Amino acid sequence: MTTTARGRWSIGHAHEDLLDIIDKHKGTSVNVLMMSKAGKKSSSSNSMYEAPLGYKIEDVRPAGGIKKFQSAAYSNMEMSLADCWGPAPASPIGFEGYEKRLEITFSDAPVFADPCGRGLRALSRHQIDSFLDLARCTIVSQLSNKQFDSYVLSESSLFVYSHKVVIKTCGTTKLLLSIPRILELAAELSLPLLSAKYSRGAFIFPGAQPAPHRSFSEEVSVLNGFFGGLKSGGNAYVMGDAFRPKKMWHVYYATEEPEQPMVTLEMCMTGLDAGKAAVFFKNSADGGCSSAKEMTKVSGISAIIPEMEICDFDFDPCGYSMNGVCGPAASTIHVTPEEGFSYASYEAMNFNPGSLVYSDLIKRVLSCFRPSDFSLAVTIFGGQGFAKSWAADAEVCSYLLEDVVEQELPGGGLLMYQSFSAVAPGAVSPRSTLDDGWSSDGMETAVQGEETCVWGVEKKVAEKGVAA
């Protein structure tokens, strides 16, 4: 690959290299895991590679929602590599709230190369922008402490630790296109690659995603091209009940050696209560707020973990993001409140599970949004016995526990995935009438493609139980 004067990957070479990676790994198998509450698990191998789309669909929020990107200076960015897959006409569609999450961890640099031990925190703002540009997002706010730097993005969040970078991007961002630049910057700092983890839910509008996010198999192809050579090899899983494909959880993980002890909670919520969602509309007659700080207080977000110092940001005319910091621990929330495709996410990482009561934490988050459906994904490294019992203690009133999946990860990790539906959802956003890329029988489809992606080879209804 070659770079421009600004240090970004040139369009032609990056395009060709990523296409080579996709072609080389497109036959990659993906494990489809399903488990009932009783603990039965079935696993199958499914290639899940859709035909490439002939176009892309850009996010255009109704009622002037595109101002979100303008307010974040999104329209002023130079897209270069992010547009390397070819121009296409924009088409109105609901905003994709589900984030793509990428976490890359590095080992220590030699002492002579980094005597102060700053690692990735030594990167300049210009260098950070160079990989965010490739993902099609930009920084709108920042909050740092002694342990790490947090950034609210035009589409979600970025966290930079000395040896780890975590990026979450929503909408039709192209997160995986940032990988080569991140690895190049780490190499310049003499930081050896240790591990990589990629995760996401099932997109609300899968047909709107651009390359290389048109299917999980396509994403795995790219990830294997960069991380498949690590000692564990690339490991990809689609978790959940194949009979409910919109509640599947997608994970890729590769590592060179066992990870340090760590717990990460990822929570995704859809069908937000109409009254709770109204808080995140600016100056709405139905209970909206005038600023991000007001949204943080009125919604109850500030009370989820009161010790967190919060950096929040509101979008025009609606939408909200925040990052919270407390020592090495971080939390982040992102809200898409529009009716028909409302969504909110919550994440907490690098915290001590002994300092939090899991069920109480989940209840505090749910009280802010009152969703009709939500999922929990807890990734644990080290101390699995204690952390596993902590994560299993999800007592949530008025919600039906639909799926429970446990998956061991290389390097001593464990991933627990649970999905819930409201028993009496009350006032929640109705199902979107927009064409979301899903077929009527619940299968994710490739719009204008000839292949259909079916999550799993057998339909299985997990044993259901009500969480008291």
N, C-alpha and C positions, 0 to 999 in steps of 0.2 A: 504494500500500500504506500501511497505517497501522501504528503500533507501539504496544505496551503501555507501561506505566510503566517496565518493566524493559528496554525497548528491543527486545523481540522482536517479530517480525511477528505481527499478529493473525491468528487462524485463518481467518476468513471471507475476508478480502481476499487473503491469500497463497494460499489454496486456489483461489480463482477465477482469480488471475493465472497460477498454474502450469498450471491446466487450459487456460487460453487459449493459453499457450505451447505445450503439447503438441498442442493442436488445430491451431494455426497451422503447426507444423513437422512434423506426423506423416507427411507424405509424403516426408520427407527421404531421399535416397538414401544408402546406405552402401556404400563400396567393399569388395569381398571379394577379398583378395589371397592368392594361393597361389604358392609358388615351390619348385622342387625344388633339390636340392643342386647340380645342374648349372647352375642359374640361370634356367630358364624360368619365366616368370611369366604368370599369367592374371588378368584383372581383370574383374569384372562389377558390375552395379548391382542391388541388392536392397533393397526398402523395409523388409522385416522388421518389420512392426508387428503385434503380437499383440492379440487382443481383451482388454480390461481384465479383471482377475480380479475375482471377486465377493467375495473374502475375502482375509485375509492369514494367514500362519502365523508365529507367534512362535517363536523358538528356545527349546527346552527340552531341555537336555542330559539324557541318561539318568543313572541312579545319582546323583541329587542334584546334577547339574551346574549347575542354575540358581543355585546358591550363588555361581557366578562373578560374576553380576551383583549379587547381594546384597552380596558382599564389596567390590564397587567402588561401592557406594551407588547403583547403577543404579536400584533400585526406588524410591528417594526423589526421583527427578527429576520435574519437571513437564514433561509431554510436549507440551502445547499443539499447536503446528504439526505436530510429528512425527506426531500422531494425526489430522491433519485429513482423512485419506482415509477415515475412518469406522471404527468399532469392528468387531472380528471376534473369533471365538473362537480361543483358542490351540490348537495341535495339536502333539503331540510329533514331533520330527524331529531328525535329526542336525545338528550345528552347522556352519554355512557358514564354512569357513576362508578362502576366496578373498576378498581385500580389493578394495574399490573405492578408487582412488587419485586424488585431485584436487590439482593444483598450479596455483596462481594467482600470477602475477608482476606486479609494478607498477614503474613508472618513478619517478624521483626526484621528491620534492615540492619546491616552490619553497623556496629557502633561508629566507625569512622565515617560512614555515609550519612548518619542521622544522629549526631551526638546529643541533640536536645530531645530526641524521641518524639518529634511532632508528627512524623509520618504523613498521612494524607492531609492533616490540618495545615501543613505547610503550603498547600495549593493556594494559588492566588484566585481572586474572583474571576479574573480573565480565564484561567485554566478551568475552573468549575463551569463557567458559561460555555466553554468549548464543547463539553460533553452534553450539557443540557440542551444546547442548540440542536444537537443531533436527535435528541428525543422529542423535540418540538415543545419545549416548555422553558420558562424563565423564572428567575427569583423575584418575588414581590415583597418579602419580609424576612428578617433574620433574627435569631436569638441564640446566644452562645453562653456556655459556662466553662469551667475548667476542664471538663471531660470531653465535650464534643460541640460541634456547631450544627444548629438546625436551621433549615430554610423552608419557608412556605413558598410553594411554587404556583405558577398560574394554573397548573394542573397537579394538585396534591403536594408532596413534601420530599425533602432531601435531608438526610442526616449524615454528617461526616465525622467519624471517629478517627483516631490516629491510625488504626489498622482495619477500618471497616467503612464501607459506604452503603447506605440504604436509600434507594430511590423508589417512590411510589408515584405513578402517573395514571391519570384517568383519561376519559375522552378517547380520541383517536390518536393519542401520542404513539411514538415509535420507540419505546423504551429500549429495546434490545439493540438498536442502532448506536446507542451510547457506549456499548461494551468495549469496542476496540480502543476508543479514546481513553476510557478509564484505565484499561490495562497498560496503555502506553504511558500515561502519567504516573502510574504506580511503578513501572519499570524505571522511569527516570529518577524515582526516589529510592530505587534499589529495594523495593518491597516485593518479596516472593508471594505468588498466589497461593492461598491456603484452601479456600472453599467458595462455593457459589450456590445460592438458593434463589429460585424464582417461584412465585406463587400468584394465583389469581382465582377468582370465582368464575362462574359461567356468565359471560357478557349478556347484558340485556338486549343489545343490538349486535350480535356477532357478525352479521353481514356487513356492518359498517366499518369493521376494523381493517386497517391497511396492512400491507406486508411490513414486517414479517410476523404479524399477529393475526393472520386470517384463520389459523387453526392452531391447536396446541401442538400438533405434530410438527408444524412449520416452526413454531417457537423452539421446540426441543431440538430440531435440526440446527438452528443457529446456536443454541446454548451448547450443544455437544461439540460444535466446531471450535468453541473457545475453552470449554471446561471438561470435555469428555476425556482428555488425556490425564486428568488427575487420578490419583491412585485408586479411588473408588469407582472410577468410570462415571458416566452420566446415568442418573436414576430418575425416571419420570413416572408419576402416578396420577391417575384420575380417580378421586375418592368420592364415595357417596353411592346412592341408589340409582342405578341406570334407569329406573322407571320415573325418576324425577330429575331429568337432565339439567334443568335450570338451577339445581342446587348442588351441582358437582363442584369439587374443589380440585384445582390443578397444581401440582407441585413438581419441581425439578430440583435435584440436589446432587452435588458432586463435591468431594473433599479429598485433600491430600493426607490428612491425619485427623485424629479425634479433636472435636471442638472443645473450647473452654465452656464451663457451666453457664447456661443461659436459658431464659424462658421468654418466649414471644407469644403474645396473644393477638390474633387478628379476628375482628368481628365485622360482619357485613350485614346490613339491615335494609330491607325493601318494604314498600307499602307503608310509608311513614304516616302517622296520625295527622290528619289535616290541620288540626290546631297546633300541633307541635311543629309541623313543617312551616306554618305561616310565620313563625318567629324569624326564619331565615330569608324572608323577603324584605327588602329595604322599604321603609315607610308604607307598608301595606295597611289598608284599612281594616284588615282581618287579624291584626295583632302583630304586625311586623315591627322590626326594630330599625333604628337609625344608624347604628354602628356595630362593628364586630364585637366590641367590648360589651355592648348591651345584649347582643345575641348570646354571648358567652354566659352572662349572668342570668338572663331571663330563662334560657333553655335549661339551666341546671348543670351545664358542662363544667363550670368552675368548681362544682362540688363533687365531681367524680373522684378525683384524687386531689384534695385541697392543697397538698404540699407542692404541687406542680406550679412552676412559673410559666405563664401562658403567653404565647405570641399568636394573636388571632388576626384574621383578614376576612373582610366581606366583599362580595362581588356584586356587580351591577347588572341587572336589577335584583338578582337573588343568588344565593349560594354562599358557602362559608367554609373556611379552613382554619385549623389551629394546630400548633405544635406546643407540647408541654415538656419542660425539662426539670429534672431534679436529680442532682448528682449524675451518675452514669445512666439513669433511667430516662426514657423518653415516652411520650404518648402523642398521638395525632388523631384528629377527627376531620372528616370531610363530608359535606352535606350538599346534596342535589335535591332541592325541595319541590321541584315542579310536579304537579299532579299528573299521574299516568306513568311516570318513571322515577318516582322519588326514591332516594337512596341515601344512606349514611354509613360511614365506616368508622370504626374505632380500633386503634392499635396501641398496645403497651409493650415495651421491650426493655431488656436489661434491668429488670426490677427483681427484688427479692420476693419470691412467692410467699415466704413466711410473714411478710409485712402486710399482706392483703388477704382478705377473705374473698375467695373467688366468686361465690354466689352473690355476695353483697356488691362487688364491683360490677358484675353483669347487670344486676338490678338497677344500679345507679345509671348505667349507660342506657338501658331500656327505658327508664323513666324520662329521659330527655327526648326520645323519639317515638316511643310506643309503636314499633313496626308490626306489620302483619306476619313477617317472616324474618328470621335471622339465622346466621351460622356462626360457629366458633371454631377456630383452628388454633390449637396450642402446640407450639414447637418447643421441645425440651431437650437440652443437652446437659448431662451431668445430673446427679441426684434424682434419677427417674422415679424412685419409689415415692419420695415425698411429693415431688411435683406432679406425678401422675394422679395421686390421690387428691391433690389440690384441684387439678383440672377436671377431675371426674365429678366434683361436688358442685354440679350446676343445678341448683334448685330454683326453678323459675316458675312462678305461679302463672296460670292462664296460658301456658304454651305447651304444645304437644312435641315431645322429643321424637323426631322422625328417623334420624340416622345417627349411628355412632360408629366411627371407624378409627382403629389404631394401626399405625404403620411405623415399623422400625426404620430408622434412617442410618446410612453408613456413618461411621465416626461416633457411634454411641448415642444417636439421637432417637427421639420418639415424636411422632406427630399424631395428635388426637383431633379428630374432626367430628363436629356435631351440628345438626341442623334442626331448627324448630319452626313450628307454625302456631299462630295464635288460635286458641280454642274459641275465643269470642273476640275477634279483631276490633269490633267497634267501628269508629270513623277512620277509615284508612283510604288511601288513594286507590281509585279504581284501576283495573287493568288497562294498560295503554292500548289505544286503537291504532297506533302506528305500526307499520310493518317492521318487525324487530329482527327478522332473519331466522325465526324459528318456524318450523312447519306446524300444522294443526295437531299433529299427533305427538308433539313434544320433542322432536329431533332437531338438533342444530344443523342448519343447512348452509351451504356455500352459495350465496346469491349469484346468479348467472353462471354457476358452475355446474358440472355434470355429476359430481359426486356428492353424496350426503354423508355427513359424519354422524354415526350412531354411537352414543356413549355406552359401550359394553355389548356383549353378544347375547345376553339373556336378560329378560325383564324379571326383576325380583322386588317384591314389596317387603321392605324391612319390617321386622316386628316393631310395633308402635307401643309407646308408653307415655303416659302423661307425667310430666315433671311436676311434682307436688310443690 
